[in-house]
Amino acid sequence: MDKDFRNEVVFDVRWSRLRKYQKDVLAMRHARLEEEVMRLSSQLGIAPSCVENATQLARRLVGRGYSPQALAAAALIIACRMLKMPRPISDFASYVDDIEKMKRTLRELVALVKTPPRLEYYLSVIVSRANVPPVVAKSAVELLQRNRKALQGRNPWAAAAAALWLNGVDMALLRRFASPSAIRNIALLLK
């Protein structure tokens, strides 16, 4: 909102028109993107379930300066991977003008889609490889759950090893998964 010299809000009718115009432009971009996804999928013979997922993924990046062609191709690649029907990038090479733009868009979409594994996953890997008793593993999981906020951004292997170390597992076993100094530093954060 704009304010005048008295710090009062200035309302102008043109703002509502501009908002309406922006919505129309976004709707046109979505429609063009859907057309591009449909065109690529029909040329490559991609399943309809992948097309629906690709459209939803591509909508996340509309308006960030990516070309519809590169965005549609990257979204189709990710959607096919997610549905366990991967297609190589080389399949899209003859249908996309600029491969580098598509690869940049693909990296951005992967970052949006990719969710890191939970801390319990890392703990379960260490427990299975080190033959840790289930009682110790359960208390380590509870310790990690209580301290989830304190562990954000930390090395997940070291966090899992620190939780096990605090529950009495020998440090020699844990050295294979994380450095002892990282385990000690993270152990200070855990309560």
Secondary structure, 3 states (H helix, E strand, C coil): CEECCCCCEECCHHHHHHHHHHHHHHHHHHHHHHHHHHHHHHHHCCCHHHHHHHHHHHHCCCCCCCCHHHHHHHHHHHHHHHCCCCCCHHHHCCCCCCHHHHHHHHHHHHHHHCCCCCHHHHHHHHHHHHCCCHHHHHHHHHHHHHCCCCCCCCCHHHHHHHHHHHCCCCHHHHCCCCCHHHHHHHHHHCC
